[in-house]
Amino acid sequence: MTGKDPDKLISAPHLALGVAVYVWGIFLHYTSDCQKYYTLKYHKGLIHEGLFARSRNMNYVGEVLIYAGYAIISGFTLPWLINSVYWFGLFLPSMLNKDKSLSRYPQWAEYKKSSGLFFPKFL
């Protein structure tokens, strides 16, 4: 211990931000996975509506937010470094491979223009 009061290691706004980021991550991750599951169950093809209208990898956005929430709450740098290894070493290659797979659909060019690989595209 550093002599600090253990109850005061993280400020309330810092904790609130971490929890909010985590909750949004859970929402985006699970709702986008649910949308993907039920859409593909009944209609095979490219999903270009709902949560996937602006981002082609909204489930990864949610997952990144979940782990970012943990890192925010920790208050340390190490979790950010560990997360970055996963995000750039595993998630990014998976997203790029998914794009290659989706490029076989006729609507791909239009969808790619209107959506971001990771960050939602609004313009």
Buried (B, 14 or more C-beta within 10 A) or exposed (E): EEEEEEEEEBEEEEBEBBEEBBEBBBBBBBBBBEBBEEBEEEEEEBBBEEBBBBBBBBBBBBBBBBBBBBBBBBEEEEBBEEBEEEBEEEBBEEBEEBBEEBEEEEEBEEBBEBBBBBEBBEE
